[in-house]
Amino acid sequence: MNKRAWIGLSLVVGVLVAASFIAYEKFGLREDHSRGDILSAMPADSSAVIFFDLDALRHAQFFSAILAWAPKPQTDPDYTQFINDTGFDYERDLDRVAVAVEKRGKDSLLFAVADGRFDRKKISAYALKTGSCSGQKGREICSVASSDPSRKISFTFWKDTRLAITNSGQLLDLLNDAQKSADTRDWRTRFERLSGSPIFVVVPQDAAAGTPLAAQAPGGWQSPQLSTLLDQLQWITAAGIPENDRLRVVIEGESPAEITVRQLADLLNGVVLLAQTGLNEPKTRQQLDPEAREAYLELLKSAEISKLDRGDSKAVRVVLEITPKLLESARAATPANPGPARSDTQTGKARPSKKGRT
């Protein structure tokens, strides 16, 4: 990759790498307001907002296990040169980041606000060597090339320890919108609700999510009924809460309709039971590695599905526990991908469900 891309892509890569680790430490609220400040800068029309605290991540027991388990990527010489020139390495110097994603057709526009330890002079000098910087409305805006020739990555220092970055070409507009403090009450409600989690994602349901989720599911797990119910949700949130060597994942789907929540909870409970049945079938026992099967069963047994009533908003909550055993099972490829089972009315035996059945 061209070196000019690294000044912007380093933060984006940091987001993707950190999110993929799914490893966190128990989060303690700090007296500074960095978390709230960067979340308040997220645009109200975002398709999704992702937040994570890398400062907590670095000290996580679970994170250490993931680092030991994950394959080590090859060192990119361009990124090594970027570190040498700027003194910035996201693995070491990035503390927390919020990323807003806006879908425009097939394109994804990103706007991120990050807190960390930046050498402002070195980073600006690097941008000048590989791109350009100019004063705009009292701010220094730097632009560098990205891997997409049609787009540039723009960034500015909000302050010495805070960087705003986007690939949209509208950085000043995004900053001005954030400073206007537009009505983001619904977003703030979810952010405050997730304040005990070092990593989370919030997705408003302005566009139906059920259909694409169903399209990506394995054949045995696809369900038109599930897709329809997911499309009726107004908000989806997911958060990671670490507990020693394991991660507690909490997913919520919100709807104003109690019937939607009730039907979704019943359906998810049924899916869990059918999945357990499928994993206990003799054929699955033969095809699936025993340790992997036990790990999947452990995950399913940890599942807690409940309904919440918050007055105007109802919700389905799904809690799952990611354990070291589940991570270890990912090392080995499994020869089969078990799906939920259905009841065979003639034989009374449970068999894998057909595509589209719930």
Secondary structure, DSSP 8 states (H G I E B T S, - for coil): --GGGHHHHHHHHHHHHHHHH---------SS-HHHHHHHTS-TT-SEEEEEEHHHHTT-HHHHHHHHHS------HHHHHHHHHH---HHHHEEEEEEEEEEETTEEEEEEEEEE---HHHHHHHHHHHSEEEEETTEEEEEEE-SSTT-EEEEEEEETTEEEEESSS-HHHHHHHHHTT---HHHHHHHHHTTT-SEEEEEE-SS--HHHHHHHS-GGG--HHHHHHHHT-SEEEEEEEEETTEEEEEEEEEES-HHHHHHHHHHHHHHHHHHHHHHTSHHHHHHS-HHHHHHHHHHHHH-EEEEEE-SS-EEEEEEEEE-HHHHHHTTS--S-----EEE-TTT--EEE--TT--
